Amino acid sequence: MRALIGAVFGTFVLTAGAAWANDPPVWRPVVESEQVVYRYRPADNGASPMWCHGSTCVVRIGDDVWATGLETIPNAKPLNNCRWTLWQRRAGEWKQVYRDEQHRTREPSPLVGFPDGRLLVSANPTLAPPDAYSGPARPEIYVFSTSHPANPPRRIQPPWNGNPDFTEHSYRTFVADAHRGDWMIFQNIGYTHAEWAFVGADGSKAAGRLVWPFGSEYEEPKPIRVCYPTVMLKDRRVYFLGVSDIVEPNKKWRAFKKKLTGRDWDYDFRRLFFTWSDDIAKGKFHPWIEIASREKTAGHVLPCDLWGDDRDRVHLLWIEDALDERLREAFFPNERQSHALHYAIARQGKVIHRRTLLLAEEGGAQERPTWARFQVLPEGRLGVVYYVTGRDAKGHSVHENRFVEISSDGEPGVAVRIPLKHPMQTFFTATVRAGSLPSRYLDLLGTSSEPRHAIRYARVRLEP
């Protein structure tokens, strides 16, 4: 693993200044609509309507927008105390068109859509009895026709290899290739691997296992479970970016945290891993590469998004918090906290460009990034939508969404504020990774500070 780290961090970095032939373009975001789609009651089961953030719960097909929701079942016992719903936005109004009345589940249900009108929803109904805390689950795909949304959906099983031991903790990722009409799903099995299944529009199928990287450098060597991934399927190539999610491997830190929390466990989210497949039909992935790490100071890493362009490059987006402030005084008192939105370009397993898009640090700027997604624009242009909180250089409070275009060479242009009345702190987008087409319109689905426990929608037109 250390060899992999050295290989990545020793790569050549493009210099700034050669990106824009002229002045960077300045975009003007125009907010066309802000709406509450639905309200929910917290399920207290460890998940939430935004829990599957590596995938998406909103897609655009033609003039209509589709979204899945999560509803807490009254008097049902956690963990499997939710059901999923399907919503359609037509002529500016949201309407619920489906509600799963037959099954219980824990997590939200991501979806994908295709220009031909197919809409697929990933569900993970539990097989456990109502009084059980947890138990086995049966992944399913619900296939809707957007031209006849009132018709009952067709239910299909992903073509897994054998009968994997799925549970309500799926950590699943659902992606689609709109150009080809293919789709793919990943679903975790414990702390060892993810099962994956691929279905092509031509009827071809493939399935296999993605085995996690191994942490031989830990005090107790173990597999490094990778969770909350962002995945892209393009021309049967697959790109996968996720974060470590294991019980605290540092024994001294784990003991210290137990004194604070009273728990025997505390999970680490501080190593960012990437892998890819040149042709998923062959079922092979390249060795894992570590893109970023905050291992030395017990920091935090959040994978945000990725996108594979037409030049065989993969654009990566993530957020880093430098350290766990609970541990600083006892273990690394001289370290300084920072919060950063990072961007990188990788090609064939090597990082060829890195850039910090926004940085907040002690003694300096305090505009803190907490959430971000790519927006793929027409003509292969790329933008970033992100949320910022904190205080600006004059000490004024900042709570806003921003947009910035990234040049073909990976350099950021001019960041502009999106004038939402209710800025979204966490959000999904109608991403190309779920079959939506590149667009100068932002379809955002997420949460804001007001109202609480509500999922909002915003449509934003990007004018150059």
URNORRA-V628277 format. One record per residue. N is the residue number from 1. SS is DSSP state (alpha for helix, beta for strand, coil for the rest). PHI is phi in radians with two decimals (none if undefined). Layout:
# URNORRA-V628277
n: [N N]
ss: [SS SS]
phi: [PHI PHI]
This chain:
# URNORRA-V628277
n: [1 2 3 4 5 6 7 8 9 10 11 12 13 14 15 16 17 18 19 20 21 22 23 24 25 26 27 28 29 30 31 32 33 34 35 36 37 38 39 40 41 42 43 44 45 46 47 48 49 50 51 52 53 54 55 56 57 58 59 60 61 62 63 64 65 66 67 68 69 70 71 72 73 74 75 76 77 78 79 80 81 82 83 84 85 86 87 88 89 90 91 92 93 94 95 96 97 98 99 100 101 102 103 104 105 106 107 108 109 110 111 112 113 114 115 116 117 118 119 120 121 122 123 124 125 126 127 128 129 130 131 132 133 134 135 136 137 138 139 140 141 142 143 144 145 146 147 148 149 150 151 152 153 154 155 156 157 158 159 160 161 162 163 164 165 166 167 168 169 170 171 172 173 174 175 176 177 178 179 180 181 182 183 184 185 186 187 188 189 190 191 192 193 194 195 196 197 198 199 200 201 202 203 204 205 206 207 208 209 210 211 212 213 214 215 216 217 218 219 220 221 222 223 224 225 226 227 228 229 230 231 232 233 234 235 236 237 238 239 240 241 242 243 244 245 246 247 248 249 250 251 252 253 254 255 256 257 258 259 260 261 262 263 264 265 266 267 268 269 270 271 272 273 274 275 276 277 278 279 280 281 282 283 284 285 286 287 288 289 290 291 292 293 294 295 296 297 298 299 300 301 302 303 304 305 306 307 308 309 310 311 312 313 314 315 316 317 318 319 320 321 322 323 324 325 326 327 328 329 330 331 332 333 334 335 336 337 338 339 340 341 342 343 344 345 346 347 348 349 350 351 352 353 354 355 356 357 358 359 360 361 362 363 364 365 366 367 368 369 370 371 372 373 374 375 376 377 378 379 380 381 382 383 384 385 386 387 388 389 390 391 392 393 394 395 396 397 398 399 400 401 402 403 404 405 406 407 408 409 410 411 412 413 414 415 416 417 418 419 420 421 422 423 424 425 426 427 428 429 430 431 432 433 434 435 436 437 438 439 440 441 442 443 444 445 446 447 448 449 450 451 452 453 454 455 456 457 458 459 460 461 462 463 464]
ss: [coil alpha alpha alpha alpha alpha alpha alpha alpha coil coil coil coil coil coil coil coil coil coil coil coil coil coil coil coil coil coil beta beta beta beta beta beta beta beta beta beta beta beta coil coil coil coil coil coil coil coil coil coil coil coil coil coil coil coil coil coil beta beta beta beta coil coil beta beta beta beta beta beta beta beta beta coil coil coil coil coil coil coil coil coil beta beta beta beta beta beta beta beta beta coil coil beta beta beta beta beta beta beta coil coil coil coil coil beta coil coil coil coil coil beta beta beta coil coil coil coil beta beta beta beta beta beta beta beta beta coil coil coil coil coil coil coil coil coil beta beta beta beta beta beta beta beta beta beta alpha alpha alpha coil coil coil coil coil beta beta beta coil coil coil coil coil coil coil coil coil coil beta coil coil coil coil coil beta beta beta beta beta coil coil coil coil beta beta beta beta beta beta beta beta coil coil coil beta beta beta beta beta beta beta coil coil coil coil coil beta beta beta beta beta beta beta coil coil beta beta coil coil coil coil coil coil beta beta coil coil beta beta beta beta beta beta beta beta beta coil coil beta beta beta beta beta beta beta beta coil beta beta coil coil coil alpha alpha alpha alpha alpha alpha alpha alpha alpha alpha alpha coil coil coil coil coil beta beta coil coil beta beta beta beta beta beta beta coil coil alpha alpha alpha coil coil coil coil coil coil beta beta beta beta beta coil alpha alpha alpha coil coil beta beta beta beta beta beta beta beta beta coil coil coil coil coil beta beta beta beta beta beta beta beta coil coil coil alpha alpha alpha alpha alpha alpha alpha coil coil coil coil coil coil beta beta beta beta beta beta beta beta beta beta coil coil beta beta beta beta beta beta beta beta beta beta beta beta coil coil coil coil beta beta beta beta beta beta beta beta beta beta beta coil alpha alpha alpha coil beta beta beta beta beta beta beta beta beta beta coil coil coil coil coil beta beta beta beta beta beta beta beta beta beta coil coil coil coil coil beta coil coil coil beta beta beta coil coil coil coil coil coil coil beta beta beta beta coil coil coil coil beta coil coil coil coil coil coil beta beta beta beta beta beta beta coil coil coil coil coil coil beta beta beta beta beta beta beta beta beta beta coil]
phi: [none -1.10 -1.09 -1.13 -1.06 -1.12 -1.13 -1.33 -1.35 -1.66 -1.38 -1.29 -1.96 -1.10 -1.51 -1.32 1.82 -1.81 -1.46 -1.75 -1.13 -2.15 -1.12 -1.03 -1.19 -1.94 -1.69 -2.08 -1.30 -2.01 -1.40 -1.66 -2.77 -2.36 -2.51 -1.55 -1.44 -2.77 -1.96 -2.46 -1.87 -0.93 -1.54 0.94 -2.16 1.56 -2.04 -2.82 -1.08 -1.80 -1.13 -1.62 -1.11 -1.18 -1.67 -2.59 -2.00 -2.51 -2.40 -2.00 -2.22 1.14 -1.54 -1.79 -2.01 -2.15 -2.53 -1.74 -2.14 -2.23 -2.13 -1.40 -1.43 -1.00 1.18 -1.41 -1.56 -1.08 -1.55 -1.56 -2.14 -2.30 -2.36 -1.81 -2.28 -2.18 -2.16 -2.18 -1.89 -2.34 0.94 1.45 -2.11 -1.66 -2.48 -1.35 -1.98 -2.74 -2.55 -1.37 -1.53 -1.71 -2.25 -1.95 -2.64 -1.89 -1.83 -1.13 -1.97 -1.19 -2.45 -2.36 -2.41 -2.27 -1.03 -1.39 1.76 -1.35 -2.26 -2.05 -2.05 -1.58 -2.05 -2.43 -1.15 -1.32 -1.85 -1.38 -1.18 -1.01 -1.58 -1.47 -1.22 -2.64 2.85 -1.24 -2.40 -2.22 -1.08 -2.46 -2.05 -1.72 -1.86 -1.88 -1.80 -1.23 -1.37 -2.40 -1.13 -1.35 -1.22 -1.02 -1.26 -1.61 -1.82 -2.30 -1.76 -1.01 -1.39 -1.14 -1.44 1.26 -2.23 -1.09 -1.51 -1.35 -2.32 -1.20 -1.50 -1.56 0.82 -1.44 -2.29 -2.21 -2.41 -2.56 -1.99 -1.12 -1.13 -1.63 1.53 -1.59 -2.49 -2.70 -2.35 -2.03 -2.59 -1.28 -2.13 0.94 -1.94 -1.97 -2.91 -2.03 -1.46 -2.35 -2.46 -2.16 -2.29 -1.60 -1.11 -1.49 1.65 -1.24 -2.45 -2.69 -2.71 -3.13 -2.17 -1.88 -1.47 -1.22 -1.09 -1.94 -1.59 -1.24 -1.48 -1.25 -1.00 -2.07 -0.93 -2.81 -1.13 -1.81 -1.04 -1.95 -2.24 0.85 -1.38 -1.90 -2.31 -2.28 -2.00 -2.54 0.90 1.21 -1.49 -2.26 -2.08 -2.39 -2.27 -2.58 -2.02 -1.07 -2.56 -2.35 -1.07 -0.70 -1.42 -1.52 -1.08 -1.16 -1.15 -1.12 -1.14 -1.14 -1.13 -1.11 -1.13 -1.43 -1.82 1.39 -1.74 -1.40 -2.19 -2.80 -1.56 -1.72 -2.33 -2.45 -2.25 -1.80 -2.05 -2.35 -2.56 -2.72 -2.17 -1.30 -2.74 -1.15 -1.09 -1.50 1.31 -2.02 -2.00 -1.31 -1.00 -1.14 -2.16 -1.58 -1.48 -2.68 -2.64 -2.13 -1.15 -1.20 -2.17 0.95 -1.32 -2.39 -2.20 -2.16 -1.20 -1.89 -2.96 -2.61 -2.70 -1.69 -1.58 -1.55 -1.95 1.08 -2.02 -2.03 -1.65 -2.09 -2.44 -2.72 -2.08 -2.21 -1.85 -1.13 -2.68 -1.57 -1.16 -1.15 -1.75 -1.02 -1.04 -1.49 -2.13 -2.60 -1.13 -1.63 -1.40 -1.91 -1.37 -2.64 -2.34 -2.40 -1.77 -1.93 -2.39 -2.61 -2.12 -2.09 -2.46 0.87 1.47 -2.14 -1.39 -1.83 -2.78 -2.36 -2.69 -1.63 -1.48 -2.73 -2.38 -2.04 -2.60 -1.05 1.43 -2.36 -1.07 -2.14 -1.49 -1.73 -1.41 -2.25 -2.77 -2.80 -2.53 -1.37 -2.17 -1.46 -1.64 -1.04 1.10 1.30 -1.39 -2.29 -2.23 -2.22 -1.88 -2.58 -1.91 -2.23 -2.37 2.16 -2.38 -1.45 -1.10 -1.61 1.53 -1.40 -1.15 -2.21 -2.55 -2.76 -1.68 -2.31 -2.32 -2.53 -1.54 -1.88 -1.25 -1.10 -1.71 1.53 -1.83 -1.30 -1.58 -1.65 -1.36 -2.24 -1.35 -1.61 -1.40 -1.34 -1.19 -2.19 -0.96 -1.64 -1.35 -2.31 -2.81 -1.70 -2.24 -1.36 -1.48 -1.12 -1.21 -1.97 1.74 -1.19 -1.49 -0.94 -2.76 -1.61 -1.90 -1.62 -1.90 -1.93 -2.29 -3.10 -2.07 -2.37 -1.22 -2.45 -1.31 -1.23 0.96 -2.36 -1.81 -1.87 -2.22 -2.42 -2.01 -2.22 -1.64 -1.71 -1.81 -1.33]
